[in-house]
């Protein structure tokens, strides 16, 4: 009987890992296809929207999915999430305009959000805390494989067929994952003593207002930054209005979560039902928990930005094919999960406090980003940059491993689902905001520089499709590409600020008895 239970758990793990693979594979496979997609849809200036539309919903609904699974069960919710993901993946492959792609990508991100966050929750529920490091290594290996294969598949698809297959590829694989999950996962998971688990929540426990405030704040902030990345001026209403409105919404979100948490405690003491906060205020009272969440947010910025921008730079500056550009992301893609796996190896069985590794991760990131920001415009294919990618990737991976592994040991058992989802949610939230910031700054800088050597029509043309560069005189092409390299260097220097902030956050988490993984 024991062997049967073990076999059932292993089967579920395989199917769940496929969910992790699909949700994260979608980020890197699209990153190598951005030039082809946006050139075809005549919207290169809005290229980052193809990524951020996915990330906005991907990051905003993770905790909501976790709460809904408390009410309706893990299996129904993760099945619904995968279904939404594969349906709108098909929709992305059928779009004709950039606006249609953005809408479908947003709903695709909604499904991916549930698939990823619920997989993490289920994995932690399947195993005892002592085995968290082992299974975190398993997750990071799958995460690594998805990052590694995304650029390669994206490049192969764009070289040999149309970019629509970047999205259509998810449909059969998602269908297989859904069918296998429905067959192998117990309907009453998680169960207690062989009996179906009694759900202790109902719909009125869900903090929908908190989720709406968070979504609105993130969407407006990113929308304003995306407007700045096009030809709109920073002082224009389309840029300033969303950014200004998003600030009070952030304050309203945290204020409301404080009130809900306070009311929750009072209602529990009096035996009344209550709304469960999407972000419990007790997290804010812990320097360690907030340090984990803030560091997760900070590391999400270089992670997402580099995954998207490195292939984009190789295609625009070096005129490489998507496949060639994707292959050049492999050093970073391989180093990230290696760093995360090192955390499990070094910190498990009380060998080393993971907080120490947080300082190491910030050091690796800072060194790597400083070197990446000095790429010479006259030699954009310098071979040494691949070693620098490895250094930076190790730093990013260490930070991701530390924040993922520390959270279950830092929170109460009742907050396992929320805390686990929060780490993933804020990491990708940082990525969505970060890539919007660096894209807006770079494009604004390039507009000013281009106007010194190009006509207004040529500048507008480049922000619609990079094919315009190839129509310029040879010497002018070289100057334009050199400016773009300098623009990418500017982006990396912005990322340095987020890496440096991780030192301060880690220092704020310091305690006499740091958390150990045991």
Residue, then its C-alpha position, 0 to 999 in steps of 0.5 A: x500500500x505504501x508503494x502505491x501511495x509513493x507511486x501516486x505521489x511521483x506521478x503527481x509530481x511529474x504532471x505538476x512539473x510539466x505545469x511549472x515547465x509550461x508556465x515558465x517556458x512561455x517567458x523565454x520562448x517569447x523573448x527570442x521571438x519578440x523581434x519577429x512578432x513585433x516586426x510582423x505586427x508593426x509594433x516594435x516600440x511596444x515589444x515589451x508589452x508582449x511580455x509585460x501583459x503576461x507578467x501583469x496577470x501572472x503576478x497579480x493572481x497567484x495568491x487568489x488562485x491559492x485562496x480559491x484552491x482552499x475553497x474548491x480544492x487543489x485539483x479543480x483549480x489547477x485544472x482550470x488554470x491549465x485549461x485557461x492557459x492552453x485556450x488563450x495560448x491558441x488565441x495568441x497564435x490567431x491574433x492579427x494585431x498587437x492589441x489582440x495579442x496583448x489581451x490574449x497574453x493577459x489571459x494566458x498569464x492568468x492561467x499560467x499564474x494558477x498553474x505555477x503558484x498551485x504547483x508550488x503549494x501542492x509540492x510543499x504539501x506533498x512532502x515534510x519540511x525536512x525534504x523541502x530543499x530536495x524538492x526545491x532542487x527538483x523544481x529549480x531543475x525543471x525551471x532551468x530546463x524551461x529557461x534553457x529550452x525556451x530560447x532554443x525552441x523559440x529560435x528554431x520556430x522563428x527560423x523554420x516557421x512562423x512565430x505563431x507556433x511559439x504559442x500554438x505549441x502550448x496547446x497540445x502540451x497543455x492538453x496532455x498535462x491537463x489530461x494526465x493531471x485529471x487521471x493521476x491526481x487524487x480528487x481529495x488532495x490534500x487529504x487527512x487520514x484517507x478522508x477528503x479534506x474539509x475546506x474551511x473557507x468560502x467565497x466571502x473569505x476571499x479578499x477580492x478588493x485587495x486583489x483588485x487594488x493590487x492589480x489596478x496599481x500594477x497595471x496602471x504603473x506598467x501602463x504609464x511606463x509602457x507609454x513612456x517607452x513609445x513616442x510619448x513624452x514623460x510629461x504627457x498625460x498618457x504617461x503621468x496620469x497612470x503613474x500618479x494614480x497608481x501611487x495612492x492605489x499602492x497605499x490603499x492596498x496596504x492600508x486595506x490589508x492592514x484593516x482586513x488583518x486587524x478585523x480578521x483577528x478580532x472576528x476569530x476571537x469572537x468566533x465570526x467568519x471573516x475575509x482572509x487578507x491577500x497579504x496578511x499584515x503580520x508579514x509586515x511585522x516581521x523583518x525576515x518575512x518582508x526581507x524575503x518578499x522584498x528581495x524576491x521582488x528585487x531579484x525579479x528585475x534583473x532576472x526578467x530583464x536579462x531573459x528578455x533583453x539579451x536575445x533582443x539585443x543580439x537580434x537588433x544589434x548583431x542582426x542574429x537570427x532568433x535561434x542564434x540569439x536564443x543560444x547565446x542566452x544559455x549561459x545565463x539560463x543554465x547558471x540561474x538554476x545552478x545557483x538555486x541548487x547550490x542554496x539547497x546543497x549548502x544550506x540544507x541540514x543546518x550547514x549554512x544559514x541561507x541569509x549568508x547566501x543572500x549577501x553572496x547572491x547580491x555580490x555576484x549580481x553586482x559584479x556581473x552587472x557592472x561588467x555587463x554594463x561596459x560592453x563596447x559598442x564597437x564589439x557587441x559580440x565580445x566572447x567574454x560576455x558569456x562568462x559574465x552571464x554565468x556570474x550574473x546568473x549564479x547571483x540571480x539563482x542564489x537569490x531565487x533559491x534563498x527566497x524560495x527555501x526560507x519562506x516555509x521556515x519563516x511563516x506560520x503553517x496557516x500561511x504556507x499557501x499565501x507565503x509560497x505564492x507571495x514569493x513567486x508573485x513578487x519576484x515576477x511582479x518585480x520583473x514586470x515593473x523592472x522591464x517596463x522601467x528599463x525599456x521606457x528609459x532606454x527608448x526615451x534616451x534612444x529617441x533623443x540620440x536618434x534625432x541627432x542623426x536620423x529624420x523623424x520618419x526614420x526614428x518612428x519607423x525604427x520603433x515600428x520595425x527594426x527592418x528600417x535599420x537595414x535600409x539605412x546607409x551602411x555607416x549610418x547603420x553602424x552608428x544606430x547599432x552602436x547607440x542601441x548597444x549604449x542603450x542596453x548598457x544604460x539598462x544594465x546600469x539601472x539593474x545595478x541599483x536593484x542588485x545593490x538594494x539587496x545588500x541593504x534588505x539582507x542586512x535588515x533581515x539580520x538576527x542573532x539566530x538566523x533561520x536554518x533549513x532543518 
